[in-house]
């Protein structure tokens, strides 16, 4: 009942203040008739070529963001130029909520959470997780903000072990990823090193295509010698290597 009365009183104050603001605006309009009358309002089209009269109404944001942290200390950060689901903090909150709701944590960061890991937000996760765990250890409540005003409240007794588990899994995932990348780099370095150490037979004959022999007409003796070599290879395959011989018959 007390909550309802408090909300009603708050709405009454808001309506009352708005009512006075509207009255003040009305008084100003009547008191400044020479400036607020409709006949003094113009609706002329602006010449596009005459850009001197055009006022730049665009909103610009500074690259640096000045603020005060929870310890009332000034800090300078980089301005976030995206909003909603694309904010790094929103993506982090979604990853935490996904961890809470996931039935299986196997291959979590390579599976269900892969899109959040690859979004670019994950470069801040270590710093944020360490700060959250430190605050929970100090019995502080932590609010994780999502998009559209959504948020997740973390409590020291309820959420500490869940956040620590997420941080441990995230740390192990990064260690495995780093070791895999190191192994790939070592393999590539080994291949390059082997190629550099590769030596060729200095006594090997240089291959030069014989264009004349390819166009030279074969004699009957050459044909008989080639057939004899072919038959000998087939016999070796059959009797020495015990390999079956398949014959093909030309169909006219």
KAJOZI-V939133 format. One record per backbone hydrogen bond with DSSP energy under -0.5 kcal/mol. NH is the residue of the N-H (numbers start at 0). CO is the residue of the C=O. Records with the same first field share a line. If there is no record, write none. Layout:
NH=CO, CO
This chain:
4=0
5=1
6=2
7=3
8=4
9=5
10=6
11=7
12=8
13=9
14=10
15=11
16=12
17=13
18=14
19=15
20=16
21=17
22=18
23=19
24=20
25=21
26=22
27=23
28=24
29=25
30=26
31=27
32=29
34=31
35=31
36=32
39=36
40=37
41=39
50=48
52=49
56=54
64=76
65=63
66=74
68=72
71=68
74=66
76=64
78=62
80=78
85=82
86=83
90=86
91=87
92=88
93=89
94=90
95=91
96=92
97=93
98=94
99=95
100=96
101=97
107=104
110=106, 107
112=107
113=110
116=112
117=113
118=115
119=116
122=119
123=120
124=121
125=121
127=123
128=124
129=125
130=126
131=127
132=128
133=129
134=130
135=131
136=132
137=133
138=135
139=134
141=153
143=141, 151
144=142
145=149
149=146
151=143
153=141
158=154
159=155
162=158
163=159
164=160
165=161
166=162
167=163
168=164
169=165
170=166
171=167
172=168
173=169
174=170
175=171
176=172
177=173
178=174
179=175
180=176
181=177
182=178
183=179
184=180
185=181
186=182
187=183
188=184
189=185
190=186
191=187
192=188
193=189
194=190
195=191
196=192
197=193
201=199
203=200
207=205
210=208
213=209
214=210, 211
215=211
222=218
223=219
224=220
225=221
226=222
227=223
228=224
229=225
230=226
231=227
232=228
233=229
234=230
235=231
236=232
237=233
238=234
239=234, 235
240=235
242=236
243=241
251=249
